[in-house]
Structures are given as C-alpha cells and as structure tokens.
Amino acid sequence: MPRTTQLRTYTVREGMLDEWVTRWREEIVPLRLELGFTIGGAWVDRERSHFVWLISYDGPETFAERNAFYWSSPAREEMGLDPDTYLVHTDDRTVEERY
C-alpha cells in the first residue's frame, strides 16, 4: 500500500494539555510505533490549547485497516485512556508530502 499520512489537530480541554502530551508520548506513541506507524513530529499551541501531530503508515494494510487494528488491540484497551477525557475536538486530515 502507498504511504498515508495524517495531520491531526486536537483541541485539548483547558488545563489538560501537559497531561495529554505526557500520556500520548508515554502510552500512545510506543504502541503506534510497535504496530508499524511512524510519527513525523508533534507540537503544542498553548494559546489555542491545540496538540498537532503527524502520523503515517505504509505497511501491507491500508491506513484505515491498521488504525482499526490499533483501536481494537488489547494493548490499546489496557491503557484505560479515553480520548474524550482530554479532547474537545479532533481534526484528522490526510495529506500528501511535497517537500
């Protein structure tokens, strides 16, 4: 399958940005990497309480199939991490690299 990259922008609940970033870095990132995703970077916009990151996948499955596998994996369930606890809004966009 061709490489698919998503630009994800999350609006984080007021006062929870640092906690979200810690949990994302310590729990989500290792599992995503283990399952074949790559992380192209992550940034915070404190003024807007936004968390922005790039995630890619170019394995034998589609991005959607691998993402569904991530969400249904026992390791993901064991996290006990409900994104709705932290996130007010999410905007996921599939983007194409040009540079």
C-alpha positions as CSV (number, residue, x, y, z in Angstrom):
1,M,0.0,0.0,0.0
2,P,1.2,3.6,-0.6
3,R,2.3,5.6,2.4
4,T,-0.6,7.5,4.0
5,T,0.0,10.5,6.3
6,Q,-2.5,12.2,8.5
7,L,-2.1,15.7,10.1
8,R,-4.0,15.5,13.3
9,T,-5.1,18.6,15.3
10,Y,-6.7,18.1,18.6
11,T,-8.3,20.8,20.8
12,V,-7.5,19.7,24.4
13,R,-9.6,20.6,27.4
14,E,-8.5,23.6,29.3
15,G,-5.7,22.8,31.8
16,M,-5.1,19.3,30.5
17,L,-2.6,19.9,27.6
18,D,0.5,18.8,29.5
19,E,-1.2,15.7,30.9
20,W,-2.4,14.8,27.4
21,V,1.0,15.2,25.9
22,T,2.6,13.0,28.6
23,R,0.1,10.2,28.1
24,W,0.4,10.5,24.4
25,R,4.2,10.3,24.4
26,E,4.4,7.5,27.1
27,E,1.4,5.3,26.1
28,I,0.2,6.1,22.6
29,V,3.4,6.6,20.7
30,P,5.1,3.3,21.8
31,L,2.1,1.3,20.7
32,R,1.7,3.2,17.4
33,L,5.4,2.5,16.6
34,E,5.1,-1.1,17.6
35,L,2.2,-1.5,15.2
36,G,4.1,-0.1,12.3
37,F,3.1,3.6,12.3
38,T,5.6,6.4,12.1
39,I,5.3,9.7,13.9
40,G,6.5,12.7,11.9
41,G,6.5,15.1,14.8
42,A,4.2,16.7,17.4
43,W,3.7,20.2,18.5
44,V,1.6,22.2,21.0
45,D,-0.1,25.5,20.5
46,R,-0.7,26.6,24.1
47,E,-2.6,29.7,23.1
48,R,-5.3,27.7,21.4
49,S,-4.8,24.5,23.6
50,H,-4.0,22.6,20.4
51,F,-2.0,19.4,20.0
52,V,-0.8,18.8,16.4
53,W,1.0,15.7,15.1
54,L,1.8,13.8,12.0
55,I,1.2,10.0,11.8
56,S,2.0,7.8,8.8
57,Y,1.6,4.2,7.8
58,D,2.9,2.4,4.7
59,G,2.6,-1.3,5.5
60,P,0.7,-4.1,3.8
61,E,-2.7,-2.8,5.0
62,T,-4.5,0.5,4.4
63,F,-4.1,3.2,7.0
64,A,-7.8,2.7,8.0
65,E,-7.3,-1.0,8.5
66,R,-4.2,-0.6,10.6
67,N,-5.8,2.2,12.6
68,A,-8.8,-0.1,13.3
69,F,-6.4,-2.8,14.5
70,Y,-4.7,-0.2,16.8
71,W,-8.0,0.7,18.4
72,S,-9.1,-2.9,18.8
73,S,-5.8,-4.1,20.2
74,P,-5.7,-5.4,23.8
75,A,-2.7,-3.1,24.5
76,R,-4.8,-0.1,23.5
77,E,-7.7,-1.2,25.7
78,E,-5.3,-1.8,28.6
79,M,-4.3,1.9,28.5
80,G,-7.6,2.9,30.0
81,L,-7.2,6.1,28.0
82,D,-10.5,7.6,26.8
83,P,-9.6,10.4,24.4
84,D,-12.9,12.2,25.3
85,T,-11.5,12.8,28.8
86,Y,-8.9,15.1,27.2
87,L,-10.1,16.1,23.8
88,V,-12.8,18.6,22.9
89,H,-12.4,18.3,19.1
90,T,-10.3,16.4,16.7
91,D,-9.5,17.3,13.0
92,D,-7.7,14.5,11.1
93,R,-6.6,15.3,7.5
94,T,-4.9,13.0,5.1
95,V,-2.1,15.0,3.5
96,E,0.4,14.4,0.7
97,E,4.1,15.2,1.2
98,R,5.5,17.7,-1.3
99,Y,8.8,18.6,0.3
